[in-house]
């Protein structure tokens, strides 16, 4: 059985009508003063045969495996090859196996049939796409008016999607591109207003609701310049993700519009840290983190839990913060070997008890106050917690080494503080 998408049956029926129409017009155009009786008989006896042959070839050529709303140049060339193959097979069949004795198919009829069918197939699909996309004759603002930076491939795809998809709530009112040859040209009906050097002037003249950077390959320096100009003019700016994000993400570019992030304006590619390779020394170790409930300490615990330590000792003086990080590690991340310890690092006795009981191989000291203006107003507490508590942890760590020589590996010990 020839495979065909059942949702494309209506296309098959429409193409059958086009095949019959092209076959009929080919005979009518070949004979200016009316089709002779014997050729009329040839037409009537072969029209169903031609329809059957051409539809089979169309199916085998993959005509009905494509969504013609998003037809590409490659798809159109495939359609040309399919129509050519179908017309050739049907013409040769009728020519050599004519159902009317003594009457052969005129070659001019076969050629005109091919040209007519090619025009009808391509024209109807272009018409269908035009009707579906319903391009407007002018710019009617709906939602936010947006100025798109970049008139390249990504820019034209975004313009088309913004015009087609009303749910996005954007109306493109102009394009910016550094290629001066594109100025005043139109992309999907939207005019290129100028270059990025003219952006400040264009923003004052057109005043969009947002600016969208649609140049996935743009450098951080270019993005930074655009962001600076838009912020000076109090216009929000958004961007498409970089090329590596587009390759791994959705194909619909317009749905990937997001605010500009720090990584977009670095001027270089973000440094990707191989955490597992750089922190392999934590695997199968007992790791202790002080200040485990704080912003830095809690993130340390999350990252360490990914690396497979034998145990993770969570030292924190705040009950709520300790409860939340311990519950997160167990419930959300499935890291059961976490041990919550409610303790104050400023207590030398308590810290000695913790080190003697759990004998950690690696220590991260993250217990510290970090809000500078607040600490400047409370200097004594700042010194007690950030300096004296650090001293206590360090002395406890070094002082426990002789008594714990059986488990202590000094080369793996580290003291981390903020």
Secondary structure, DSSP 8 states (H G I E B T S, - for coil): -----GGGHHHHHHHHHHHHHHHHHHHHHH-TT---HHHHHHHHHHHHHHHHHHHHHHHHTTGGGS-GGG--HHHHHHHHHHHHHHHHHHHHHHHHS-SSTT----HHHHHHHHHHHHHHHHHHHHHHHHHHHT--SS----SEEEEEE--SHHHHHHHHHHHH-GGG-EEEEEEE-S-GGGTT-EETTEEEEE-GGGHHHHHHHH--SEEEE--TT--HHHHHHHHHHHHHTT-EEEE---HHHHHHS-S-GGGG-EE--GGGGSSS------HHHHTGGGTTSEEEEETTTSHHHHHHHHHHHHTT-SEEEEEES-HHHHHHHHHIIIIIT----EEEEE--TT-HHHHHHHHHHH--SEEEE------HHHHHHSHHHHHIIIIIHHHHHHHHHHHTTGGGTTT--GGG------
